[in-house]
Amino acid sequence: MTDETRIGDGADRIRLTAHVHGHVQGVGFRWWTRSRALELGLVGYASNQADGRVLVVAEGTRDSALALLEALRSGTTPGRVDLVVERVDEPRGDLDGFVER
């Protein structure tokens, strides 16, 4: 199953929740994620989790969310990404801007 299939055909706006595993906890990774998300016109946040992963939640167009997901998986981020586990839902509209938590 491709990422595009998981996100669903015809969905214009989505909510992407990505659990990023690896050596990613740090200001540089969250800053990079925020910068990329803002370039793509997404709203949401990136936050360190107690188990060592970073949680990224973003809402926006399907294409923009796919681009962020690909960027997270590409290996061009600060830190070392070993695995990205994503979930896609309908947008909630409860996010404003993109912040680092």
C-alpha positions as semicolon CSV with decimal commas, in nm:
position;residue;x (nm);y (nm);z (nm)
1;M;0,000;0,000;0,000
2;T;0,142;0,337;-0,096
3;D;0,132;0,648;0,120
4;E;-0,109;0,804;-0,126
5;T;-0,349;0,511;-0,088
6;R;-0,338;0,537;0,290
7;I;-0,420;0,904;0,277
8;G;-0,716;0,835;0,053
9;D;-0,827;0,945;-0,289
10;G;-1,004;1,277;-0,316
11;A;-0,922;1,399;0,035
12;D;-0,835;1,765;0,003
13;R;-0,747;1,845;0,365
14;I;-0,620;1,592;0,617
15;R;-0,464;1,556;0,961
16;L;-0,132;1,371;0,958
17;T;-0,001;1,222;1,281
18;A;0,356;1,090;1,249
19;H;0,559;0,914;1,515
20;V;0,925;0,966;1,422
21;H;1,168;0,714;1,573
22;G;1,547;0,739;1,580
23;H;1,796;0,991;1,707
24;V;1,561;1,284;1,658
25;Q;1,495;1,450;1,992
26;G;1,644;1,792;1,979
27;V;1,576;2,151;1,893
28;G;1,731;2,112;1,545
29;F;1,493;1,837;1,437
30;R;1,183;2,013;1,568
31;W;1,298;2,344;1,412
32;W;1,359;2,172;1,075
33;T;1,016;2,006;1,089
34;R;0,848;2,336;1,175
35;S;1,030;2,520;0,895
36;R;0,939;2,257;0,637
37;A;0,576;2,244;0,753
38;L;0,543;2,623;0,731
39;E;0,692;2,620;0,380
40;L;0,422;2,369;0,286
41;G;0,143;2,575;0,443
42;L;0,069;2,325;0,721
43;V;-0,042;2,395;1,078
44;G;0,037;2,176;1,378
45;Y;0,324;2,092;1,608
46;A;0,631;1,876;1,671
47;S;0,703;1,757;2,024
48;N;0,949;1,529;2,202
49;Q;0,792;1,224;2,366
50;A;0,911;1,044;2,680
51;D;1,000;0,728;2,484
52;G;1,253;0,908;2,260
53;R;1,038;0,966;1,953
54;V;0,907;1,293;1,815
55;L;0,535;1,334;1,756
56;V;0,446;1,545;1,451
57;V;0,085;1,650;1,400
58;A;0,002;1,854;1,090
59;E;-0,310;1,963;0,908
60;G;-0,336;2,095;0,555
61;T;-0,381;1,981;0,201
62;R;-0,325;1,618;0,116
63;D;-0,034;1,706;-0,116
64;S;0,138;1,920;0,148
65;A;0,100;1,653;0,415
66;L;0,242;1,391;0,176
67;A;0,537;1,620;0,106
68;L;0,608;1,659;0,479
69;L;0,581;1,283;0,532
70;E;0,827;1,223;0,246
71;A;1,063;1,486;0,388
72;L;1,056;1,316;0,729
73;R;1,137;0,981;0,568
74;S;1,402;1,114;0,328
75;G;1,693;1,119;0,570
76;T;1,768;1,487;0,503
77;T;1,647;1,597;0,846
78;P;1,878;1,680;1,137
79;G;1,926;1,369;1,345
80;R;1,881;1,011;1,227
81;V;1,532;0,894;1,138
82;D;1,495;0,517;1,166
83;L;1,119;0,482;1,124
84;V;0,815;0,700;1,064
85;V;0,476;0,557;1,155
86;E;0,189;0,767;1,028
87;R;-0,185;0,787;1,068
88;V;-0,419;0,999;0,862
89;D;-0,754;1,135;0,981
90;E;-1,006;1,400;0,891
91;P;-0,884;1,747;0,992
92;R;-1,014;1,879;1,324
93;G;-0,938;2,245;1,260
94;D;-0,806;2,293;1,614
95;L;-0,448;2,387;1,520
96;D;-0,309;2,735;1,463
97;G;0,036;2,798;1,315
98;F;0,310;2,537;1,360
99;V;0,489;2,520;1,693
100;E;0,767;2,325;1,860
101;R;0,664;2,174;2,191
